[in-house]
């Protein structure tokens, strides 16, 4: 991965070259788990772990020359599929627990602006 990816990422010794972040888009309390990986080295087991706790693949942005970016989100029972406060606590714990199983610690929460930029 190159320096073109600006947000801070959590990395794992178990999945070299893979980085993750939790991206929050205000005003929602929900987040997407965003996984960056080198082309051809996508962490399928991590993807399966996220799906197992209810995070589903979101529409993907166009391919980047810097690698692959996959986004996983989970709908809640709040307005427009947003999360309630209890859901945020539970879903966040489930996502972080899954990420820790794959060696990701201290995963940053990145707050995005309405135009999608951090």
VEXMINU-552756 format. One line per 2 residues: number of its first residue (from 1); their letters; for each residue x, y, z of N, C-alpha, C, O, CB. Coordinates in steps of 0.001 Angstrom, whole numbers, plus 524288, in hexadecimal, padded with zeros to 5 digits. Atoms other than C-alpha are relative to their C-alpha. Glycine has a CB too. Layout:
N
NUM) A) X Y Z X Y Z X Y Z X Y Z X Y Z | ... .
***
This chain:
118
1) XX) 80355 7FB6C 80000 80000 80000 80000 8037D 804CB 80000 807C7 804BE 8022D 7FC39 80002 804C4 | 7FCD1 7FB50 8005D 804D1 80D8C 7FD37 7FDFB 8042E 803A4 7FA12 80373 80657 80021 80205 7FA6C .
3) XX) 8017E 7FBAC 7FC9D 80402 81A71 80449 7FB28 802D3 7FE10 7F985 8069E 80085 80472 803CF 8007A | 8049B 7FD67 80217 7F829 81E2A 7FBE6 7FB4A 7FF53 80390 7F798 80263 80340 7FEC4 7FDED 7FA9A .
5) XX) 80446 800C4 7FC50 7EF3B 818CA 80684 80140 80355 804C5 804E2 8022A 807B3 7FF47 7FA09 8017E | 7FEDA 7FC33 7FBF0 7EE9A 82410 8101B 7FE1A 7FE9E 80574 800BD 7FFF5 8093F 7FDC1 804FE 7FE85 .
7) XX) 801E0 800C7 7FAAA 7E656 81F43 81B7A 80381 7FC5B 8031C 80619 7F8FA 800E2 7FA7F 7FDDE 7FFEB | 7FD07 803B3 7FCC9 7ECE5 81899 826FA 7FD57 7FAB3 7FFD4 7F88C 7FA51 7FFD4 8007D 801F7 805BC .
9) XX) 80215 8054E 80051 7EB4C 809F7 82658 80264 7FCAA 80440 806BF 7FDA3 80609 8010C 7FD96 7FA97 | 7FDE6 803F9 7FC88 7ECE1 7FEB6 82FA6 8022A 7FBB3 7FC88 7FFB2 7FA2C 7F8B3 7FBBE 7FDDE 803E8 .
11) XX) 7FDAB 8043D 802FC 7F5F5 7F439 82A87 80087 7FB38 8037D 80020 7FB8F 80845 80562 801A0 7FDBF | 7FFAF 804EA 7FD23 7F7B3 7E61B 82E68 804BA 7FCDE 7FE46 805D1 7FC7E 7F99A 7FB05 7FCCE 7FF3E .
13) XX) 7FBB3 80376 80187 8038E 7DD3F 82EE5 7FDFF 7FAEB 7FD87 800F1 7F830 7FAE2 80369 7FEBD 804C3 | 80238 804CA 80234 7FA59 7D21E 82B12 7FE7E 8009E 7FA4B 7FE44 7FCC8 7F767 7FB46 7FE58 8031E .
15) XX) 80189 7FEE8 80565 7F641 7D8B9 81E4F 80367 80479 7FDE8 80199 808EA 7FD90 7FA08 8016D 7FFA6 | 7FC78 7FBDF 801D4 8020E 7E02E 81901 7FDCE 802E8 7FB42 7FBB5 80088 7F7A4 80552 7FDAD 7FEA4 .
17) XX) 801CE 7FCBF 8044F 7FE94 7EB77 8100D 7FA4E 80190 80056 7F880 804BE 7FD35 800E2 7FD40 7FB08 | 80590 7FED4 7FF78 7F06D 7EC07 814AA 7FF56 80407 80453 801D0 803A5 8086D 7FCC3 7FAF3 80132 .
19) XX) 80132 7FC0E 7FC17 7EB35 7F7E2 81BF6 7FA22 80098 80085 7F746 7FFC2 7FCBF 8028A 80541 7FE98 | 8059E 7FF3F 7FF2B 7DDDD 7FAAF 82202 7FF07 80516 802FD 80262 80701 805DA 7FDA2 7FB4C 80303 .
21) XX) 801D4 7FB7D 7FD07 7D65E 80662 82735 7FA18 7FF92 80079 7F791 7FCA9 7FD98 801A5 80549 7FD56 | 805AB 7FF8F 7FF57 7C8AC 80954 82C01 7FE90 80575 7FE29 80042 8094F 8007D 7FE39 7FF00 805E3 .
23) XX) 80159 7FAF3 8023E 7C2CC 8143B 823CA 7FA71 80184 80174 7F6B1 7FEC9 8002E 800A3 7FFE5 7FA0E | 80507 7FDF5 7FE39 7B7C1 81C39 829B9 7FEB3 804BC 7FCB1 801FB 80827 7FBE3 8001C 8016F 805F4 .
25) XX) 801B2 7FB8A 80312 7AFEA 8259A 82169 7FBBF 802D3 8030A 7F76F 800C4 80395 7FE05 7FE4A 7FA80 | 803EF 7FD26 7FCFB 7A8DA 83001 8297C 7FB29 800FD 7FCBA 7FBA8 8017C 7F7F8 80239 8052F 80201 .
27) XX) 80122 7FFDB 7FA6B 79E56 83172 82E00 7FEE4 7FA9B 8024E 7FD13 7FA3C 806BE 7FB6A 80387 800FC | 80148 8053B 7FE25 79CFD 822B5 82F47 803BB 7FE33 80442 80818 80028 804BD 80015 7FC27 7FB7E .
29) XX) 7FC99 80278 7FC1B 7A254 81AAE 83A81 80212 7FAD0 7FDF0 8052D 7F838 8008A 7FD0B 7FF28 80532 | 7FE37 804DF 80261 7A47A 80F1B 83169 80549 800E2 7FD59 806B8 80550 7FC28 7FBEB 7FDEB 7FC02 .
31) XX) 7FB16 7FF9C 802D8 7B187 80C26 82B02 80079 7FB7C 7FC36 7FDB7 7F792 7FCA1 804AD 80015 803C6 | 7FE79 80434 80387 7B70D 8040B 82003 80570 7FE3B 8018B 808BE 8016C 802F8 7FFD3 801C8 7FA29 .
33) XX) 7FAC3 80212 7FF5C 7C2A7 7FB22 821EA 8026C 80027 7FA90 80070 7FDB4 7F6EE 80000 7FA43 80270 | 7FD6D 7FF72 80513 7CBEA 7FEB3 816DD 80529 7FD04 8002C 80862 7FDCC 803A8 800EC 805E7 7FE9A .
35) XX) 7FB60 80356 80049 7D666 7F4F3 812E8 80308 8016C 7FB11 800E4 80155 7F6C3 7FE79 7FA10 80005 | 7FC76 7FEE3 80453 7E1FB 7F8CC 80A4E 803C0 7FB66 7FF81 805EE 7F998 80364 80309 80547 800DC .
37) XX) 7FC64 8045F 800BE 7EA15 7EDEF 80445 802A6 80071 7FAB3 800A9 8030B 7F72E 7FD1D 7FAB7 8007B | 7FD64 80017 80515 7F3D5 7EBBC 7F951 7FCC1 7FCDA 7FC0E 7FA11 7F91D 7FD74 80592 7FDA8 80084 .
39) XX) 802A9 802CC 8043A 7EE40 7E75F 7EC4B 801B1 7FA4A 8000B 8065B 7F921 8003A 80133 8028B 7FA9B | 7FEDA 80590 80020 7ED4B 7D886 7EC0B 80107 7FD8D 8054B 801F7 7F8D9 8059C 80489 7FF18 7FCA3 .
41) XX) 7FF00 8020C 7FAC3 7EF29 7D720 7FAC6 7FB8F 80173 803B4 7FC7B 802CD 80839 8053B 80213 8021E | 80471 7FE8D 7FCC4 7E189 7D9BD 7FFCD 7FF3D 7FC06 8046A 7FFAB 7F751 8038A 7FB06 8006A 7FCA7 .
43) XX) 80092 80370 7FB6E 7DF13 7D436 80D82 7FA84 7FD9E 8004F 7F733 7FF7B 8033F 8012D 8030D 8050A | 80536 80261 8004E 7D37B 7CB65 80A82 7FE0F 7FE1B 8054E 7F965 7FE78 8066D 8000F 7FB75 7FC2C .
45) XX) 801A5 801D7 7FACD 7D36B 7C5A3 81850 7FE17 8048C 80357 7FA54 803F3 80646 80489 7FD29 802C8 | 801C5 7FB53 7FD31 7D23D 7D358 81E12 7FAAA 801A2 7FE00 7F730 802D5 80119 803F6 80489 7FF63 .
47) XX) 80516 7FEA9 80241 7C71E 7D663 814B2 7FBBF 7FC56 80216 7F779 7FE10 80375 8003A 7FFB9 7F9F6 | 803CA 803D6 7FE0D 7C04C 7C9D7 818F3 7FECF 800F7 805C5 7FA52 80078 8076B 80214 7FA62 7FF38 .
49) XX) 800CD 7FEC9 7FA7A 7C246 7CD65 8274F 7FC68 804AC 800BB 7F916 804A4 80434 80533 80109 802A7 | 80366 7FB67 7FFA9 7BBE7 7DAAE 82526 7FA64 7FEA0 7FE75 7F6A8 8005E 800F0 80217 8046C 7FC7B .
51) XX) 8054B 801AC 8019A 7B078 7D47F 81DE5 7FD71 7FCC0 80449 7F8B5 7FD14 8050F 8003A 7FCD0 7FAD8 | 8021F 80364 7FBE5 7AEDE 7CAB9 82914 7FD99 80323 80481 7FA0F 80139 80722 8044B 7FC6B 8021A .
53) XX) 80246 7FCC4 7FBD9 7AC10 7D5DD 832A7 7FC41 8041C 7FDCD 7FAF2 807E0 8007D 80456 802AF 80322 | 80421 7FCBA 8022C 7A278 7DC88 8296F 801B7 80487 7FC9C 7FE63 80772 7FABA 7FCEB 8020F 8043A .
55) XX) 7FE2F 7FBC5 80367 7AB12 7E602 821C7 80010 7FE02 7FA68 8029B 7FA1E 7F92D 80589 801FF 801AC | 80099 801AE 8056C 7A7B1 7E514 81367 80322 8039B 7FC6B 803E3 80834 7FD99 7FA28 7FFF4 7FE65 .
57) XX) 7FD22 7FCB0 803B8 7AF81 7E9D9 807B7 7FC9A 80483 7FE24 7F7FF 803CC 7FCF7 801E3 7FCC3 7FB49 | 8028C 7FB4E 8020B 7ABD5 7F7A6 8038F 801DF 800CD 7FA6A 805C0 7FE74 7F8CE 80138 804ED 8037A .
59) XX) 7FE18 7FEED 80553 7ACE1 7FCD5 7F5A8 805AE 801C3 80027 8073B 804E5 80374 7FC97 80438 7FD4F | 7FA64 7FF01 7FFFD 7BB34 7FD88 7F239 80160 80479 7FC5B 7FF16 80505 7F82A 802FE 7FB18 7FE70 .
61) XX) 7FE24 7FBD4 80373 7C23A 80969 7ECC2 8031D 7FDA7 7FB7C 8048E 7F911 7FBAD 80366 803FC 80312 | 7FCDE 80206 80459 7C982 8081B 7DFDE 80559 7FE25 801E3 8075F 80002 805D5 800A9 80434 7FBC2 .
63) XX) 7FAD8 8020A 7FEA8 7D63C 8008B 7E03C 803FB 8046C 80031 803B1 80830 7FD37 801BA 7FBCC 7FC0D | 7FBD5 7FC33 7FF61 7E203 80838 7E48C 80525 7FD65 7FE8F 805C5 7F8B3 7FF66 8002A 80233 805AC .
65) XX) 7FAEA 8025E 8012C 7EFED 8062D 7DFCA 80309 7FEA6 804FD 806F1 7FBDA 804C6 80340 803B4 7FC97 | 7FD56 800EC 7FB09 7F3D2 805E4 7EE37 7FE4F 7FAFE 802AF 8009C 7F986 806A4 7FF16 80482 80398 .
67) XX) 801DE 804C7 7FD8D 7EC53 7F974 7F153 7FA1E 7FFC5 7FFFA 7F785 80280 7FCFF 80204 7FF92 80586 | 8059B 800FD 7FFC3 7DEC1 7F4E7 7F4EF 7FDD1 80253 80501 8001C 801C1 80932 7FED2 7FA12 7FFB3 .
69) XX) 802B9 7FDD4 7FB71 7D56E 7FC02 7FE09 7FA96 7FD8F 8002B 7F78A 7FE20 7FC7D 7FFAB 8062C 7FFC1 | 8051E 80268 7FF40 7C9B2 7F46E 8033A 7FD82 8025C 804D7 8001A 8033D 808CB 80071 7F9F0 80081 .
71) XX) 802E3 7FD99 7FBB9 7BF4A 7FA32 80BF9 7FB9B 7FC56 801A8 7F8CD 7FA3A 7FE5F 7FDCD 80570 7FE63 | 80404 8036A 7FDD5 7B64A 7F25E 814FD 7FCD4 8031F 803F0 7FF0A 805BC 80750 80272 7FB0B 80296 .
73) XX) 80360 7FD2D 7FC66 7AA96 7F80E 81C1F 7FBAF 7FC80 80214 7FADF 7F81F 80045 7FDAA 804C4 7FD57 | 80436 802F8 7FD82 79F5E 7F3AA 82481 7FB76 803AF 800F5 7FC2A 807E8 80325 801DB 7FD68 80539 .
75) XX) 804AA 7FCD4 7FF22 79184 7F8F0 824B2 7FDFA 7FF31 80583 7FE4E 7FAEB 807B2 7FBBD 7FEAA 7FBFD | 80254 80043 7FAD1 78B10 7FC0E 83198 7FA28 800FC 7FFB1 7F7E0 80103 7FB75 80295 803F4 803AF .
77) XX) 805AA 7FF2F 7FFCA 77D2E 7FEA6 835F9 7FE92 805C3 80075 7F9F6 8070F 800E3 7FDAF 7FD02 80491 | 80102 7FA63 7FFC6 77E9B 80D7D 83691 7FDFD 80207 7FAC8 7FD4E 7FF0F 7F70F 804F5 802F2 80193 .
79) XX) 801E2 7FD95 804D7 779C9 81700 82C4E 803CF 7FF01 7FB8F 8088E 7FF5C 7FC3C 7FF31 805EA 800BF | 7FCF7 800E9 804BE 77E7A 813D7 81E8D 80433 7FBCD 800B1 80853 7FC05 7FE3A 80286 8050A 7FE43 .
81) XX) 7FC56 80442 7FF27 7853F 8078E 82378 80479 8015C 803A2 8082C 7FE54 80425 80224 7FE45 7FAF1 | 7FBEA 7FE6D 7FC5A 78D86 80F03 82D49 7FFD4 7FCC8 804F2 7FC34 7F9BB 805C4 7FF7F 805BE 80152 .
83) XX) 7FF97 802F1 7FB31 791B1 80986 83A57 7FDDA 8030B 80495 7FE77 807CD 804EC 80596 7FE82 80103 | 80176 7FDB6 7FB00 78B91 80C0F 8476E 804EB 7FFE6 8036A 808C7 7FD64 80209 7FB44 7FCF1 802A6 .
85) XX) 7FB73 7FFEE 7FC80 794E3 80EB9 852BF 80160 7FA78 801E6 805F6 7F905 801C4 7FEEE 80398 804BC | 7FE97 8055E 7FE72 793CF 800AB 857FA 80240 7FCCB 7FB7D 805CA 7F9A4 7FC4B 7FB3A 7FD37 80232 .
87) XX) 7FDE1 802D4 80484 7961F 7FB6E 84A28 8059B 801B5 7FEF0 808EF 7FE78 7FDB2 7FC94 800E9 7FB1B | 7FA9F 7FE28 800E7 7A229 80406 848AC 803CB 7FD55 803BF 807FF 7FB9F 8022A 80056 80602 800A6 .
89) XX) 7FC96 8028D 7FC2A 7A7E0 7FE76 8552D 800E4 7FA44 7FE93 8054E 7F85C 7FEA5 7FDA2 8006B 80589 | 7FF95 80594 8013D 7A4F1 7F073 8513A 802D7 7FF0F 7FAD8 8065B 7FBC9 7FA97 7FA97 7FD8A 7FFC7 .
91) XX) 7FD9D 800CF 80520 7A8AE 7F18B 842D4 805C6 8017F 80009 808F7 7FEE2 7FD91 7FD19 80329 7FBD8 | 7FA8C 7FE65 7FF9D 7B544 7F8D8 8460B 80334 7FBC6 802B8 8077A 7FA70 800F7 80077 80539 802F4 .
93) XX) 7FD3D 80424 7FD2A 7B928 7EE63 84FE2 800BB 7FB36 7FC8C 804F0 7F8E1 7FC86 7FD03 7FE83 80500 | 7FF9E 80494 80368 7B63E 7E386 8461E 80407 800D9 7FBAD 80715 7FD54 7FA7B 7FAA9 7FEBF 7FD9B .
95) XX) 7FC40 7FEE0 80432 7BE08 7EA23 83B43 8058E 80004 80222 8090D 7FDA6 7FFD5 7FEC3 8054E 7FD64 | 7FABB 7FFBB 7FDC2 7C9AF 7ED18 8440D 801EE 7FA9A 801B7 80685 7F959 8010A 80014 803C6 804AB .
97) XX) 7FE8B 8054F 7FE5D 7C9A0 7DF3D 84995 801A7 7FCCA 7FB31 80582 7F9EC 7FB60 7FB58 7FD46 802EC | 7FEB0 802CD 804D5 7C9AA 7D9BD 83BB4 80541 801DD 7FDE6 80887 7FEB0 7FC60 7FBB0 800C8 7FBD5 .
99) XX) 7FB0F 7FDE4 801FB 7D4AC 7E2D4 83789 804A3 7FE50 80363 808DD 7FD42 80159 7FFBC 805FA 7FFBE | 7FBCC 801C1 7FC7C 7DCBD 7DF22 84396 80189 7FA54 7FEE9 8061E 7F8F0 7FF58 7FE4D 80095 805BE .
101) XX) 7FECE 80575 80156 7DBA5 7D0B7 83FBE 803EE 7FFA3 7FB87 806E1 7FBDC 7FB24 7FAFD 7FD14 7FE86 | 7FC7A 7FFE8 80479 7E31B 7D469 83371 804C5 8037D 800FD 807AF 804B6 7FD5D 7FD15 801DD 7FB27 .
103) XX) 7FB53 7FD22 7FE88 7ED54 7DC5D 83AD0 7FFAB 805E1 7FFAE 803A6 80883 80046 80443 7FE4C 7FCC3 | 80093 7FA55 8005E 7E7C9 7EA17 83933 7FE99 80240 80556 7FA88 800FB 80791 7FBCC 80178 7FBE9 .
105) XX) 800EE 7FD72 7FAF8 7E8DC 7F23B 8458F 7FFD9 805E4 7FF13 80224 807D9 7FB54 80453 7FE83 8041D | 8003E 7FA46 80055 7E5CD 80098 847AC 7FE37 801DC 7FAA1 800C6 80520 7F833 80552 8025B 80143 .
107) XX) 80219 7FE84 80519 7DD85 801D9 83B5E 7FDBE 8057D 8006F 7FA4A 80669 803A7 7FBC3 7FC07 7FE16 | 801D7 7FA9D 7FF90 7DB52 81068 8390A 7FA7C 800BC 7FDE4 7F8DE 7FE25 7FA2E 803AF 8039B 7FD28 .
109) XX) 80513 7FE52 8020C 7CDE1 8166D 8375A 800F0 8050E 7FD1C 802AB 808EC 7FF62 7FBCA 800B2 80478 | 7FF24 7FB73 80351 7CE88 81FFC 82C27 7FABF 8028C 7FEEA 7F748 8001F 7FCA1 802CD 7FE78 7FACF .
111) XX) 804C5 7FCFC 800FB 7C3EA 82A59 82BB2 8007A 80296 7FAB3 8043E 80560 7F9A0 7FF09 80427 8045E | 7FFEF 7FDCA 80535 7C099 82E30 81DE6 7FC4D 804A3 7FFAE 7F884 804F8 802A0 7FE8B 7FBDF 7FBF2 .
113) XX) 80382 7FBA5 80104 7BA7E 83AB5 81903 7FBB7 7FE18 7FC54 7FBE2 7F9AB 7FA74 80301 804C7 7FDA1 | 80464 80175 80353 7AE08 83AA9 81103 801D1 7FE8B 7FA76 7FF45 7FB6F 7F7D3 7FC0A 8047D 7FFC1 .
115) XX) 7FE19 80147 8053D 7B623 83A29 8047C 80371 7FB18 7FFDD 8059A 7F9BE 7FBC9 80308 80493 7FDD6 | 7FD2C 804E9 7FFBF 7BCE6 82DB0 8091D 805C0 80075 80135 80881 7FC85 80152 7FF67 7FD42 7FB18 .
117) XX) 7FA71 7FF42 7FECE 7CA19 833A5 80C6E 800E3 80023 805CE 7FD9C 8022C 808AD 8020E 80500 7FD86 | 7FEDD 7FFDB 7FA64 7D08C 831C7 819BA 80141 8057C 801DB 8024D 80649 8067B 80485 7FC62 80147 .
***
